[in-house]
């Protein structure tokens, strides 16, 4: 093998390695770590809105969302794909519904603000991802 054909082979192998993950890329909404992270932020936000005793750790939440964006980028998603996901109204509605269902499973009753406080304090005490986003 000549030096030139070796370089061409190396470039072909590198290009194949870069293209194949993108060709079979999972839709961003199906990347569990990103999706769940957004849901956790939504849960923390909802608790902080409904319970006067608990506040959101805004900077921590924003940094966490930025880390999710970096993760998506590191996984090969383009800025355009990430923006499309973030601004998809149907997906926002779907994630909000999931967040509210998870809050209900934890004991939140929408008509009873005290239940948001109870769940929020329990999440903080257990140091869950949701609790980590609250104070």
C-alpha positions in Angstrom: 0.0 0.0 0.0 1.4 3.4 -1.0 1.5 6.3 1.4 -1.2 8.1 -0.6 -3.6 5.1 -0.6 -3.0 4.7 3.2 -4.0 8.3 3.8 -7.1 7.9 1.6 -8.0 4.7 3.5 -7.6 6.6 6.8 -9.8 9.4 5.6 -12.4 7.0 4.4 -12.4 5.2 7.8 -12.6 8.5 9.7 -15.4 9.7 7.4 -17.4 6.5 7.8 -17.0 6.7 11.6 -18.3 10.3 11.6 -21.2 9.7 9.2 -22.6 6.4 10.4 -23.8 7.7 13.9 -25.6 10.6 12.2 -27.2 8.4 9.6 -28.9 6.3 12.2 -29.6 9.2 14.6 -32.4 8.8 17.1 -34.9 11.6 17.1 -33.9 14.0 19.9 -37.2 13.5 21.6 -36.2 9.9 22.2 -32.9 10.7 23.8 -33.8 9.8 27.4 -31.2 11.9 29.2 -32.2 15.1 27.3 -36.0 14.4 27.4 -36.0 13.5 31.1 -33.8 16.5 32.0 -36.3 18.8 30.4 -39.1 17.1 32.3 -37.3 17.5 35.6 -36.9 21.2 34.9 -40.6 21.5 34.1 -41.5 19.7 37.3 -39.3 22.0 39.4 -40.7 25.0 37.7 -44.3 23.9 38.3 -43.5 23.3 42.0 -41.8 26.7 42.4 -44.8 28.4 40.8 -47.4 26.7 43.0 -45.7 26.6 46.3 -44.7 29.9 47.9 -42.3 28.2 50.3 -40.1 26.9 47.5 -38.2 28.7 44.9 -36.5 27.6 41.7 -32.7 27.7 41.5 -32.9 29.7 38.3 -29.2 29.8 37.5 -28.8 26.1 38.3 -31.7 25.4 36.1 -30.4 27.4 33.2 -27.0 25.8 33.5 -28.6 22.4 33.6 -30.5 23.2 30.4 -27.3 24.4 28.8 -25.7 21.1 29.8 -28.5 19.2 28.1 -27.9 21.3 24.9 -24.2 20.5 25.0 -25.0 16.8 25.5 -27.3 16.9 22.4 -24.6 18.7 20.5 -21.9 16.1 21.6 -24.2 13.4 20.4 -24.1 14.9 17.0 -27.3 16.9 16.8 -27.0 20.2 15.0 -28.0 23.6 16.5 -30.9 23.6 14.0 -32.1 20.2 15.2 -31.8 21.2 18.8 -33.7 24.5 18.2 -36.4 22.7 16.3 -36.9 20.3 19.2 -36.9 23.1 21.8 -39.4 25.2 19.8 -41.8 22.3 18.9 -45.1 23.3 20.5 -46.5 19.8 20.3 -43.4 18.4 22.0 -43.6 21.1 24.7 -47.2 20.1 25.4 -46.3 16.4 25.5 -43.4 17.0 28.0 -45.6 19.3 30.2 -48.2 16.5 30.4 -45.5 14.0 31.3 -44.2 16.4 34.0 -47.7 16.9 35.4 -48.4 13.1 35.4 -45.1 12.5 37.3 -46.0 15.2 39.8 -49.4 13.5 40.3 -47.7 10.2 40.8 -45.6 11.8 43.5 -48.8 13.1 45.2 -49.5 16.5 43.7 -53.2 17.4 43.5 -53.6 20.4 41.2 -56.4 22.0 43.2 -54.4 21.7 46.4 -51.3 23.9 46.5 -50.1 22.3 49.7 -49.4 19.1 47.8 -46.9 20.9 45.6 -45.1 22.0 48.7 -45.1 18.5 50.2 -43.8 17.0 47.0 -41.2 19.8 46.6 -39.9 19.4 50.1 -39.7 15.7 49.7 -37.8 16.1 46.4 -35.3 18.5 48.1 -34.9 16.2 51.1 -34.2 13.2 48.8 -31.8 15.3 46.7 -33.5 14.2 43.4 -32.8 16.0 40.2 -36.0 17.9 40.7 -35.1 18.7 44.3 -31.6 19.8 43.2 -33.3 22.5 41.1 -35.3 23.8 44.0 -34.6 25.7 47.3 
